[in-house]
Amino acid sequence: MAKSIMHNKQDRTCYLCMLLNGDYDTRTGLQEHHAMPGTANRKLSEHYSLKVYLCLEHHTVGPYAVHNNARLRRMLQEKAQTVFEERYSHEEWTRAFVSNYI
């Protein structure tokens, strides 16, 4: 399993707690979330290390969980594309993921 290029798991922080609330407290029980949805894109997310670590409330439970909130899910996709393009290129993003989120 490759390290994320979006978020350092060793920090033990929730990516969305940091991004949305400025909360850098460490958490236990973080869950890995692949930024790009769907079976094929999940494999590509793993390949390119486009994943973040989320607390339960931001992953699967409640209205601010990416699995329940299209706006937050889209925001993670935008962040993933931005990080990817900084490392690779927009052309490579388009070849791999087709969709443009920015």
Biopython code that builds the backbone (N, CA, C, O; Angstrom):
import numpy as np
from Bio.PDB.StructureBuilder import StructureBuilder

atoms = [
    (1, "MET", "N", (0.832, -1.174, 0.000)),
    (1, "MET", "CA", (0.000, 0.000, 0.000)),
    (1, "MET", "C", (0.884, 1.247, 0.000)),
    (1, "MET", "O", (1.700, 1.443, 0.901)),
    (2, "ALA", "N", (0.713, 2.077, -1.011)),
    (2, "ALA", "CA", (1.534, 3.273, -1.166)),
    (2, "ALA", "C", (1.104, 4.379, -0.200)),
    (2, "ALA", "O", (-0.062, 4.469, 0.184)),
    (3, "LYS", "N", (2.066, 5.215, 0.180)),
    (3, "LYS", "CA", (1.767, 6.370, 1.013)),
    (3, "LYS", "C", (0.973, 7.385, 0.202)),
    (3, "LYS", "O", (1.119, 7.481, -1.016)),
    (4, "SER", "N", (0.145, 8.126, 0.889)),
    (4, "SER", "CA", (-0.649, 9.156, 0.237)),
    (4, "SER", "C", (0.211, 10.346, -0.167)),
    (4, "SER", "O", (1.116, 10.750, 0.563)),
    (5, "ILE", "N", (-0.084, 10.903, -1.344)),
    (5, "ILE", "CA", (0.572, 12.149, -1.739)),
    (5, "ILE", "C", (-0.274, 13.352, -1.313)),
    (5, "ILE", "O", (0.116, 14.498, -1.533)),
    (6, "MET", "N", (-1.426, 13.087, -0.706)),
    (6, "MET", "CA", (-2.319, 14.154, -0.262)),
    (6, "MET", "C", (-2.242, 14.416, 1.235)),
    (6, "MET", "O", (-2.480, 15.539, 1.681)),
    (7, "HIS", "N", (-1.914, 13.390, 2.016)),
    (7, "HIS", "CA", (-2.070, 13.479, 3.472)),
    (7, "HIS", "C", (-1.145, 12.473, 4.138)),
    (7, "HIS", "O", (-1.061, 11.321, 3.710)),
    (8, "ASN", "N", (-0.457, 12.902, 5.175)),
    (8, "ASN", "CA", (0.471, 12.034, 5.885)),
    (8, "ASN", "C", (-0.257, 11.265, 6.995)),
    (8, "ASN", "O", (-0.702, 11.851, 7.982)),
    (9, "LYS", "N", (-0.369, 9.966, 6.818)),
    (9, "LYS", "CA", (-1.062, 9.132, 7.802)),
    (9, "LYS", "C", (-0.382, 9.180, 9.165)),
    (9, "LYS", "O", (-1.044, 9.061, 10.195)),
    (10, "GLN", "N", (0.917, 9.353, 9.172)),
    (10, "GLN", "CA", (1.671, 9.354, 10.433)),
    (10, "GLN", "C", (1.282, 10.522, 11.336)),
    (10, "GLN", "O", (1.508, 10.469, 12.545)),
    (11, "ASP", "N", (0.704, 11.568, 10.767)),
    (11, "ASP", "CA", (0.259, 12.711, 11.572)),
    (11, "ASP", "C", (-0.925, 12.345, 12.470)),
    (11, "ASP", "O", (-1.181, 13.002, 13.479)),
    (12, "ARG", "N", (-1.647, 11.279, 12.083)),
    (12, "ARG", "CA", (-2.847, 10.823, 12.809)),
    (12, "ARG", "C", (-3.896, 11.933, 12.920)),
    (12, "ARG", "O", (-4.570, 12.074, 13.940)),
    (13, "THR", "N", (-4.013, 12.706, 11.857)),
    (13, "THR", "CA", (-5.012, 13.766, 11.796)),
    (13, "THR", "C", (-6.072, 13.385, 10.774)),
    (13, "THR", "O", (-5.818, 12.603, 9.858)),
    (14, "CYS", "N", (-7.253, 13.943, 10.942)),
    (14, "CYS", "CA", (-8.323, 13.776, 9.955)),
    (14, "CYS", "C", (-8.171, 14.893, 8.926)),
    (14, "CYS", "O", (-8.145, 16.072, 9.278)),
    (15, "TYR", "N", (-8.074, 14.521, 7.675)),
    (15, "TYR", "CA", (-7.867, 15.490, 6.597)),
    (15, "TYR", "C", (-8.961, 16.559, 6.588)),
    (15, "TYR", "O", (-8.670, 17.746, 6.443)),
    (16, "LEU", "N", (-10.208, 16.141, 6.741)),
    (16, "LEU", "CA", (-11.294, 17.121, 6.685)),
    (16, "LEU", "C", (-11.440, 17.915, 7.977)),
    (16, "LEU", "O", (-11.865, 19.069, 7.927)),
    (17, "CYS", "N", (-11.109, 17.349, 9.119)),
    (17, "CYS", "CA", (-11.096, 18.140, 10.357)),
    (17, "CYS", "C", (-10.112, 19.289, 10.202)),
    (17, "CYS", "O", (-10.395, 20.414, 10.615)),
    (18, "MET", "N", (-8.954, 19.008, 9.607)),
    (18, "MET", "CA", (-7.942, 20.039, 9.385)),
    (18, "MET", "C", (-8.435, 21.074, 8.373)),
    (18, "MET", "O", (-8.381, 22.278, 8.622)),
    (19, "LEU", "N", (-8.909, 20.589, 7.242)),
    (19, "LEU", "CA", (-9.285, 21.468, 6.136)),
    (19, "LEU", "C", (-10.497, 22.329, 6.472)),
    (19, "LEU", "O", (-10.500, 23.528, 6.195)),
    (20, "LEU", "N", (-11.512, 21.738, 7.059)),
    (20, "LEU", "CA", (-12.763, 22.455, 7.307)),
    (20, "LEU", "C", (-12.773, 23.235, 8.612)),
    (20, "LEU", "O", (-13.378, 24.304, 8.697)),
    (21, "ASN", "N", (-12.099, 22.697, 9.637)),
    (21, "ASN", "CA", (-12.208, 23.277, 10.979)),
    (21, "ASN", "C", (-10.893, 23.775, 11.556)),
    (21, "ASN", "O", (-10.869, 24.328, 12.655)),
    (22, "GLY", "N", (-9.797, 23.584, 10.826)),
    (22, "GLY", "CA", (-8.493, 23.966, 11.373)),
    (22, "GLY", "C", (-8.119, 23.137, 12.592)),
    (22, "GLY", "O", (-7.340, 23.584, 13.435)),
    (23, "ASP", "N", (-8.667, 21.938, 12.690)),
    (23, "ASP", "CA", (-8.466, 21.049, 13.837)),
    (23, "ASP", "C", (-7.361, 20.047, 13.499)),
    (23, "ASP", "O", (-7.560, 19.136, 12.697)),
    (24, "TYR", "N", (-6.196, 20.229, 14.121)),
    (24, "TYR", "CA", (-5.035, 19.379, 13.871)),
    (24, "TYR", "C", (-4.809, 18.360, 14.981)),
    (24, "TYR", "O", (-3.731, 17.774, 15.075)),
    (25, "ASP", "N", (-5.823, 18.144, 15.826)),
    (25, "ASP", "CA", (-5.701, 17.158, 16.901)),
    (25, "ASP", "C", (-5.530, 15.768, 16.304)),
    (25, "ASP", "O", (-6.059, 15.465, 15.234)),
    (26, "THR", "N", (-4.782, 14.928, 17.014)),
    (26, "THR", "CA", (-4.611, 13.554, 16.543)),
    (26, "THR", "C", (-5.873, 12.759, 16.842)),
    (26, "THR", "O", (-6.604, 13.060, 17.786)),
    (27, "ARG", "N", (-6.113, 11.757, 16.038)),
    (27, "ARG", "CA", (-7.312, 10.927, 16.143)),
    (27, "ARG", "C", (-6.907, 9.452, 16.174)),
    (27, "ARG", "O", (-5.850, 9.070, 15.673)),
    (28, "THR", "N", (-7.756, 8.654, 16.763)),
    (28, "THR", "CA", (-7.609, 7.206, 16.665)),
    (28, "THR", "C", (-8.706, 6.697, 15.741)),
    (28, "THR", "O", (-9.729, 7.359, 15.564)),
    (29, "GLY", "N", (-8.501, 5.549, 15.166)),
    (29, "GLY", "CA", (-9.518, 4.939, 14.313)),
    (29, "GLY", "C", (-9.739, 5.635, 12.987)),
    (29, "GLY", "O", (-10.842, 5.587, 12.442)),
    (30, "LEU", "N", (-8.715, 6.278, 12.459)),
    (30, "LEU", "CA", (-8.859, 6.920, 11.161)),
    (30, "LEU", "C", (-9.085, 5.872, 10.077)),
    (30, "LEU", "O", (-8.579, 4.753, 10.157)),
    (31, "GLN", "N", (-9.847, 6.252, 9.077)),
    (31, "GLN", "CA", (-10.148, 5.351, 7.970)),
    (31, "GLN", "C", (-9.595, 5.923, 6.673)),
    (31, "GLN", "O", (-9.657, 7.128, 6.431)),
    (32, "GLU", "N", (-9.063, 5.054, 5.860)),
    (32, "GLU", "CA", (-8.514, 5.467, 4.574)),
    (32, "GLU", "C", (-9.656, 5.707, 3.581)),
    (32, "GLU", "O", (-10.588, 4.910, 3.479)),
    (33, "HIS", "N", (-9.560, 6.812, 2.862)),
    (33, "HIS", "CA", (-10.562, 7.133, 1.845)),
    (33, "HIS", "C", (-9.851, 7.445, 0.535)),
    (33, "HIS", "O", (-8.989, 8.323, 0.484)),
    (34, "HIS", "N", (-10.213, 6.725, -0.523)),
    (34, "HIS", "CA", (-9.667, 6.991, -1.850)),
    (34, "HIS", "C", (-10.429, 8.167, -2.446)),
    (34, "HIS", "O", (-11.659, 8.165, -2.479)),
    (35, "ALA", "N", (-9.704, 9.158, -2.912)),
    (35, "ALA", "CA", (-10.314, 10.412, -3.357)),
    (35, "ALA", "C", (-11.185, 10.246, -4.598)),
    (35, "ALA", "O", (-12.126, 11.015, -4.793)),
    (36, "MET", "N", (-10.895, 9.276, -5.423)),
    (36, "MET", "CA", (-11.650, 9.092, -6.648)),
    (36, "MET", "C", (-12.567, 7.881, -6.507)),
    (36, "MET", "O", (-12.098, 6.784, -6.206)),
    (37, "PRO", "N", (-13.872, 8.069, -6.720)),
    (37, "PRO", "CA", (-14.849, 6.995, -6.494)),
    (37, "PRO", "C", (-14.930, 6.005, -7.657)),
    (37, "PRO", "O", (-14.442, 6.269, -8.755)),
    (38, "GLY", "N", (-15.546, 4.880, -7.391)),
    (38, "GLY", "CA", (-15.755, 3.856, -8.403)),
    (38, "GLY", "C", (-14.636, 2.837, -8.400)),
    (38, "GLY", "O", (-13.517, 3.133, -7.982)),
    (39, "THR", "N", (-14.933, 1.656, -8.857)),
    (39, "THR", "CA", (-13.978, 0.554, -8.810)),
    (39, "THR", "C", (-12.691, 0.861, -9.572)),
    (39, "THR", "O", (-11.598, 0.722, -9.022)),
    (40, "ALA", "N", (-12.810, 1.273, -10.821)),
    (40, "ALA", "CA", (-11.613, 1.553, -11.626)),
    (40, "ALA", "C", (-10.844, 2.736, -11.057)),
    (40, "ALA", "O", (-9.618, 2.688, -10.958)),
    (41, "ASN", "N", (-11.550, 3.796, -10.683)),
    (41, "ASN", "CA", (-10.884, 4.984, -10.143)),
    (41, "ASN", "C", (-10.292, 4.727, -8.767)),
    (41, "ASN", "O", (-9.286, 5.337, -8.406)),
    (42, "ARG", "N", (-10.893, 3.842, -8.003)),
    (42, "ARG", "CA", (-10.324, 3.487, -6.704)),
    (42, "ARG", "C", (-8.954, 2.831, -6.907)),
    (42, "ARG", "O", (-8.009, 3.121, -6.173)),
    (43, "LYS", "N", (-8.853, 1.958, -7.894)),
    (43, "LYS", "CA", (-7.567, 1.321, -8.198)),
    (43, "LYS", "C", (-6.546, 2.358, -8.638)),
    (43, "LYS", "O", (-5.380, 2.293, -8.248)),
    (44, "LEU", "N", (-6.983, 3.318, -9.452)),
    (44, "LEU", "CA", (-6.084, 4.394, -9.873)),
    (44, "LEU", "C", (-5.703, 5.282, -8.695)),
    (44, "LEU", "O", (-4.558, 5.725, -8.596)),
    (45, "SER", "N", (-6.660, 5.544, -7.797)),
    (45, "SER", "CA", (-6.360, 6.328, -6.590)),
    (45, "SER", "C", (-5.284, 5.636, -5.767)),
    (45, "SER", "O", (-4.377, 6.287, -5.248)),
    (46, "GLU", "N", (-5.383, 4.338, -5.650)),
    (46, "GLU", "CA", (-4.368, 3.579, -4.907)),
    (46, "GLU", "C", (-3.027, 3.651, -5.649)),
    (46, "GLU", "O", (-1.984, 3.879, -5.038)),
    (47, "HIS", "N", (-3.068, 3.457, -6.951)),
    (47, "HIS", "CA", (-1.839, 3.482, -7.746)),
    (47, "HIS", "C", (-1.110, 4.826, -7.625)),
    (47, "HIS", "O", (0.108, 4.871, -7.457)),
    (48, "TYR", "N", (-1.870, 5.907, -7.712)),
    (48, "TYR", "CA", (-1.279, 7.247, -7.653)),
    (48, "TYR", "C", (-1.249, 7.826, -6.233)),
    (48, "TYR", "O", (-0.838, 8.969, -6.034)),
    (49, "SER", "N", (-1.679, 7.045, -5.265)),
    (49, "SER", "CA", (-1.662, 7.451, -3.843)),
    (49, "SER", "C", (-2.530, 8.666, -3.574)),
    (49, "SER", "O", (-2.149, 9.550, -2.807)),
    (50, "LEU", "N", (-3.693, 8.710, -4.201)),
    (50, "LEU", "CA", (-4.652, 9.800, -3.992)),
    (50, "LEU", "C", (-5.666, 9.366, -2.941)),
    (50, "LEU", "O", (-6.785, 8.961, -3.254)),
    (51, "LYS", "N", (-5.238, 9.463, -1.681)),
    (51, "LYS", "CA", (-6.104, 9.050, -0.579)),
    (51, "LYS", "C", (-5.817, 9.921, 0.629)),
    (51, "LYS", "O", (-4.746, 10.513, 0.765)),
    (52, "VAL", "N", (-6.810, 9.975, 1.497)),
    (52, "VAL", "CA", (-6.693, 10.748, 2.729)),
    (52, "VAL", "C", (-7.187, 9.870, 3.878)),
    (52, "VAL", "O", (-7.767, 8.806, 3.663)),
    (53, "TYR", "N", (-6.947, 10.335, 5.085)),
    (53, "TYR", "CA", (-7.359, 9.605, 6.284)),
    (53, "TYR", "C", (-8.384, 10.444, 7.012)),
    (53, "TYR", "O", (-8.160, 11.620, 7.300)),
    (54, "LEU", "N", (-9.523, 9.816, 7.309)),
    (54, "LEU", "CA", (-10.665, 10.538, 7.849)),
    (54, "LEU", "C", (-11.177, 9.911, 9.134)),
    (54, "LEU", "O", (-11.117, 8.695, 9.317)),
    (55, "CYS", "N", (-11.686, 10.767, 10.029)),
    (55, "CYS", "CA", (-12.389, 10.276, 11.209)),
    (55, "CYS", "C", (-13.723, 9.699, 10.742)),
    (55, "CYS", "O", (-14.153, 9.961, 9.619)),
    (56, "LEU", "N", (-14.358, 8.940, 11.574)),
    (56, "LEU", "CA", (-15.620, 8.290, 11.231)),
    (56, "LEU", "C", (-16.668, 9.302, 10.784)),
    (56, "LEU", "O", (-17.387, 9.061, 9.814)),
    (57, "GLU", "N", (-16.763, 10.433, 11.482)),
    (57, "GLU", "CA", (-17.764, 11.447, 11.161)),
    (57, "GLU", "C", (-17.557, 12.064, 9.778)),
    (57, "GLU", "O", (-18.517, 12.474, 9.127)),
    (58, "HIS", "N", (-16.306, 12.128, 9.337)),
    (58, "HIS", "CA", (-16.042, 12.681, 8.012)),
    (58, "HIS", "C", (-15.946, 11.612, 6.928)),
    (58, "HIS", "O", (-15.865, 11.938, 5.744)),
    (59, "HIS", "N", (-15.955, 10.343, 7.319)),
    (59, "HIS", "CA", (-15.871, 9.287, 6.317)),
    (59, "HIS", "C", (-17.231, 8.689, 5.988)),
    (59, "HIS", "O", (-17.661, 8.717, 4.835)),
    (60, "THR", "N", (-17.915, 8.146, 7.002)),
    (60, "THR", "CA", (-19.142, 7.401, 6.690)),
    (60, "THR", "C", (-20.365, 7.760, 7.519)),
    (60, "THR", "O", (-21.473, 7.363, 7.158)),
    (61, "VAL", "N", (-20.211, 8.493, 8.611)),
    (61, "VAL", "CA", (-21.331, 8.743, 9.525)),
    (61, "VAL", "C", (-21.715, 10.218, 9.510)),
    (61, "VAL", "O", (-20.860, 11.083, 9.704)),
    (62, "GLY", "N", (-22.972, 10.509, 9.287)),
    (62, "GLY", "CA", (-23.466, 11.868, 9.432)),
    (62, "GLY", "C", (-23.442, 12.697, 8.165)),
    (62, "GLY", "O", (-22.969, 12.245, 7.123)),
    (63, "PRO", "N", (-23.952, 13.910, 8.260)),
    (63, "PRO", "CA", (-24.115, 14.767, 7.079)),
    (63, "PRO", "C", (-22.804, 15.318, 6.515)),
    (63, "PRO", "O", (-22.765, 15.756, 5.365)),
    (64, "TYR", "N", (-21.740, 15.301, 7.302)),
    (64, "TYR", "CA", (-20.449, 15.808, 6.833)),
    (64, "TYR", "C", (-19.484, 14.686, 6.478)),
    (64, "TYR", "O", (-18.271, 14.893, 6.441)),
    (65, "ALA", "N", (-20.016, 13.513, 6.221)),
    (65, "ALA", "CA", (-19.215, 12.367, 5.783)),
    (65, "ALA", "C", (-19.156, 12.373, 4.258)),
    (65, "ALA", "O", (-20.171, 12.596, 3.598)),
    (66, "VAL", "N", (-17.982, 12.132, 3.701)),
    (66, "VAL", "CA", (-17.842, 12.193, 2.239)),
    (66, "VAL", "C", (-18.722, 11.179, 1.522)),
    (66, "VAL", "O", (-19.072, 11.384, 0.360)),
    (67, "HIS", "N", (-19.083, 10.100, 2.186)),
    (67, "HIS", "CA", (-19.963, 9.114, 1.552)),
    (67, "HIS", "C", (-21.426, 9.566, 1.577)),
    (67, "HIS", "O", (-22.280, 8.937, 0.953)),
    (68, "ASN", "N", (-21.716, 10.657, 2.299)),
    (68, "ASN", "CA", (-23.079, 11.183, 2.388)),
    (68, "ASN", "C", (-23.197, 12.603, 1.856)),
    (68, "ASN", "O", (-24.305, 13.136, 1.799)),
    (69, "ASN", "N", (-22.106, 13.226, 1.470)),
    (69, "ASN", "CA", (-22.104, 14.645, 1.149)),
    (69, "ASN", "C", (-21.394, 14.881, -0.188)),
    (69, "ASN", "O", (-20.166, 14.836, -0.270)),
    (70, "ALA", "N", (-22.179, 15.130, -1.219)),
    (70, "ALA", "CA", (-21.620, 15.300, -2.570)),
    (70, "ALA", "C", (-20.673, 16.494, -2.649)),
    (70, "ALA", "O", (-19.675, 16.435, -3.367)),
    (71, "ARG", "N", (-20.962, 17.567, -1.933)),
    (71, "ARG", "CA", (-20.111, 18.758, -1.976)),
    (71, "ARG", "C", (-18.720, 18.452, -1.434)),
    (71, "ARG", "O", (-17.721, 18.861, -2.025)),
    (72, "LEU", "N", (-18.647, 17.737, -0.314)),
    (72, "LEU", "CA", (-17.349, 17.384, 0.270)),
    (72, "LEU", "C", (-16.611, 16.358, -0.590)),
    (72, "LEU", "O", (-15.388, 16.409, -0.724)),
    (73, "ARG", "N", (-17.365, 15.434, -1.164)),
    (73, "ARG", "CA", (-16.754, 14.436, -2.049)),
    (73, "ARG", "C", (-16.129, 15.141, -3.255)),
    (73, "ARG", "O", (-15.012, 14.814, -3.657)),
    (74, "ARG", "N", (-16.841, 16.097, -3.825)),
    (74, "ARG", "CA", (-16.336, 16.855, -4.972)),
    (74, "ARG", "C", (-15.102, 17.673, -4.573)),
    (74, "ARG", "O", (-14.153, 17.787, -5.349)),
    (75, "MET", "N", (-15.119, 18.241, -3.363)),
    (75, "MET", "CA", (-13.973, 19.014, -2.895)),
    (75, "MET", "C", (-12.729, 18.129, -2.815)),
    (75, "MET", "O", (-11.643, 18.565, -3.197)),
    (76, "LEU", "N", (-12.868, 16.899, -2.327)),
    (76, "LEU", "CA", (-11.734, 15.970, -2.273)),
    (76, "LEU", "C", (-11.249, 15.614, -3.675)),
    (76, "LEU", "O", (-10.047, 15.467, -3.895)),
    (77, "GLN", "N", (-12.158, 15.478, -4.607)),
    (77, "GLN", "CA", (-11.766, 15.194, -5.988)),
    (77, "GLN", "C", (-10.977, 16.365, -6.573)),
    (77, "GLN", "O", (-9.987, 16.157, -7.275)),
    (78, "GLU", "N", (-11.405, 17.578, -6.291)),
    (78, "GLU", "CA", (-10.668, 18.765, -6.747)),
    (78, "GLU", "C", (-9.268, 18.799, -6.133)),
    (78, "GLU", "O", (-8.287, 19.056, -6.831)),
    (79, "LYS", "N", (-9.178, 18.540, -4.831)),
    (79, "LYS", "CA", (-7.876, 18.535, -4.153)),
    (79, "LYS", "C", (-6.981, 17.453, -4.746)),
    (79, "LYS", "O", (-5.791, 17.678, -4.967)),
    (80, "ALA", "N", (-7.556, 16.273, -5.004)),
    (80, "ALA", "CA", (-6.781, 15.176, -5.582)),
    (80, "ALA", "C", (-6.231, 15.563, -6.949)),
    (80, "ALA", "O", (-5.064, 15.305, -7.244)),
    (81, "GLN", "N", (-7.064, 16.181, -7.784)),
    (81, "GLN", "CA", (-6.605, 16.584, -9.108)),
    (81, "GLN", "C", (-5.503, 17.632, -8.993)),
    (81, "GLN", "O", (-4.516, 17.569, -9.726)),
    (82, "THR", "N", (-5.655, 18.579, -8.097)),
    (82, "THR", "CA", (-4.645, 19.619, -7.919)),
    (82, "THR", "C", (-3.298, 19.021, -7.520)),
    (82, "THR", "O", (-2.265, 19.364, -8.095)),
    (83, "VAL", "N", (-3.314, 18.134, -6.539)),
    (83, "VAL", "CA", (-2.070, 17.499, -6.070)),
    (83, "VAL", "C", (-1.465, 16.645, -7.181)),
    (83, "VAL", "O", (-0.254, 16.676, -7.403)),
    (84, "PHE", "N", (-2.299, 15.891, -7.873)),
    (84, "PHE", "CA", (-1.832, 15.049, -8.970)),
    (84, "PHE", "C", (-1.147, 15.891, -10.044)),
    (84, "PHE", "O", (-0.048, 15.563, -10.492)),
    (85, "GLU", "N", (-1.804, 16.982, -10.454)),
    (85, "GLU", "CA", (-1.265, 17.803, -11.535)),
    (85, "GLU", "C", (0.004, 18.534, -11.129)),
    (85, "GLU", "O", (0.841, 18.828, -11.982)),
    (86, "GLU", "N", (0.166, 18.833, -9.844)),
    (86, "GLU", "CA", (1.420, 19.420, -9.369)),
    (86, "GLU", "C", (2.572, 18.435, -9.521)),
    (86, "GLU", "O", (3.707, 18.832, -9.784)),
    (87, "ARG", "N", (2.279, 17.165, -9.354)),
    (87, "ARG", "CA", (3.309, 16.132, -9.429)),
    (87, "ARG", "C", (3.506, 15.617, -10.854)),
    (87, "ARG", "O", (4.636, 15.358, -11.268)),
    (88, "TYR", "N", (2.429, 15.470, -11.595)),
    (88, "TYR", "CA", (2.483, 14.915, -12.951)),
    (88, "TYR", "C", (2.130, 16.023, -13.948)),
    (88, "TYR", "O", (2.932, 16.927, -14.183)),
    (89, "SER", "N", (0.953, 15.954, -14.521)),
    (89, "SER", "CA", (0.504, 17.007, -15.451)),
    (89, "SER", "C", (-1.002, 16.884, -15.639)),
    (89, "SER", "O", (-1.614, 15.880, -15.275)),
    (90, "HIS", "N", (-1.585, 17.938, -16.222)),
    (90, "HIS", "CA", (-3.018, 17.885, -16.527)),
    (90, "HIS", "C", (-3.295, 16.837, -17.604)),
    (90, "HIS", "O", (-4.311, 16.142, -17.558)),
    (91, "GLU", "N", (-2.397, 16.733, -18.557)),
    (91, "GLU", "CA", (-2.578, 15.751, -19.625)),
    (91, "GLU", "C", (-2.595, 14.322, -19.069)),
    (91, "GLU", "O", (-3.408, 13.495, -19.482)),
    (92, "GLU", "N", (-1.696, 14.050, -18.136)),
    (92, "GLU", "CA", (-1.673, 12.710, -17.543)),
    (92, "GLU", "C", (-2.924, 12.464, -16.712)),
    (92, "GLU", "O", (-3.459, 11.356, -16.703)),
    (93, "TRP", "N", (-3.396, 13.508, -16.004)),
    (93, "TRP", "CA", (-4.651, 13.384, -15.253)),
    (93, "TRP", "C", (-5.783, 13.001, -16.199)),
    (93, "TRP", "O", (-6.551, 12.082, -15.916)),
    (94, "THR", "N", (-5.883, 13.695, -17.304)),
    (94, "THR", "CA", (-6.953, 13.457, -18.265)),
    (94, "THR", "C", (-6.880, 12.050, -18.846)),
    (94, "THR", "O", (-7.906, 11.399, -19.044)),
    (95, "ARG", "N", (-5.659, 11.583, -19.120)),
    (95, "ARG", "CA", (-5.497, 10.205, -19.616)),
    (95, "ARG", "C", (-5.956, 9.188, -18.574)),
    (95, "ARG", "O", (-6.598, 8.194, -18.914)),
    (96, "ALA", "N", (-5.629, 9.433, -17.311)),
    (96, "ALA", "CA", (-5.938, 8.448, -16.261)),
    (96, "ALA", "C", (-7.396, 8.515, -15.802)),
    (96, "ALA", "O", (-8.057, 7.485, -15.677)),
    (97, "PHE", "N", (-7.898, 9.734, -15.550)),
    (97, "PHE", "CA", (-9.202, 9.873, -14.887)),
    (97, "PHE", "C", (-10.303, 10.444, -15.767)),
    (97, "PHE", "O", (-11.470, 10.422, -15.376)),
    (98, "VAL", "N", (-9.960, 10.954, -16.942)),
    (98, "VAL", "CA", (-10.898, 11.500, -17.931)),
    (98, "VAL", "C", (-11.594, 12.768, -17.425)),
    (98, "VAL", "O", (-11.487, 13.815, -18.064)),
    (99, "SER", "N", (-12.295, 12.700, -16.308)),
    (99, "SER", "CA", (-13.063, 13.841, -15.784)),
    (99, "SER", "C", (-12.162, 14.938, -15.256)),
    (99, "SER", "O", (-11.065, 14.689, -14.757)),
    (100, "ASN", "N", (-12.660, 16.167, -15.381)),
    (100, "ASN", "CA", (-11.947, 17.330, -14.858)),
    (100, "ASN", "C", (-12.766, 17.876, -13.687)),
    (100, "ASN", "O", (-13.947, 18.179, -13.855)),
    (101, "TYR", "N", (-12.158, 18.006, -12.502)),
    (101, "TYR", "CA", (-12.872, 18.468, -11.305)),
    (101, "TYR", "C", (-12.509, 19.882, -10.904)),
    (101, "TYR", "O", (-13.107, 20.436, -9.981)),
    (102, "ILE", "N", (-11.539, 20.475, -11.580)),
    (102, "ILE", "CA", (-11.120, 21.832, -11.225)),
    (102, "ILE", "C", (-11.813, 22.835, -12.138)),
    (102, "ILE", "O", (-11.598, 24.040, -12.006)),
]
sb = StructureBuilder()
sb.init_structure("model")
sb.init_model(0)
sb.init_chain("A")
sb.init_seg("    ")
for serial, (resi, resn, name, xyz) in enumerate(atoms, 1):
    if name == "N":
        sb.init_residue(resn, " ", resi, " ")
    sb.init_atom(name, np.array(xyz, "f"), 0.0, 1.0, " ", f" {name:<3s}", serial, name[0])
structure = sb.get_structure()
